[in-house]
């Protein structure tokens, strides 16, 4: 299962972007040579505002 939320709202992903996101994250994790296989992955990215500007 792959889910994406932006600003607390779920974003619907069709098959291609869903699988692409999954592939990018799994590829990144494989490059880290973790000791165990991932079963669940959670990523949180908080963007900071610069000089009062909001991110698009």
C-alpha positions in Angstrom: 0.0 0.0 0.0 1.3 3.5 -0.9 -0.5 6.6 0.4 0.5 10.3 0.1 -0.7 13.1 2.2 0.0 16.8 1.7 -1.0 19.3 4.3 -3.0 16.6 6.0 -5.1 15.8 2.9 -4.8 12.5 1.1 -3.6 12.7 -2.5 -5.0 10.1 -4.9 -2.3 8.4 -6.9 -2.9 6.4 -10.0 -0.9 3.2 -10.5 2.1 4.8 -12.3 2.9 7.5 -9.7 2.1 5.1 -6.8 4.6 2.5 -8.1 7.1 5.2 -9.0 7.1 6.6 -5.5 7.4 3.1 -4.0 10.3 2.3 -6.3 12.2 5.5 -5.5 11.9 5.0 -1.8 12.7 1.3 -1.9 15.7 1.9 -4.2 17.0 4.6 -1.7 16.6 2.2 1.2 18.4 -0.7 -0.6 21.4 1.6 -1.2 21.6 2.0 2.6 22.3 -1.7 3.0 20.0 -2.0 6.0 20.4 -5.1 8.3 16.7 -6.1 7.9 14.1 -5.9 5.1 11.7 -3.0 5.5 8.1 -4.0 6.3 6.6 -0.5 6.9 8.2 2.8 5.9 7.0 6.3 7.1 8.5 9.5 5.8 7.7 13.0 7.0 9.1 16.0 5.3 8.3 19.4 6.8 9.2 22.4 4.6 10.3 25.6 6.3 9.1 28.9 5.0 11.8 31.4 4.0 11.2 35.1 4.4 7.4 34.7 4.8 7.1 32.8 1.4 4.9 29.8 1.2 6.0 26.7 -0.8 3.9 26.0 -3.9 
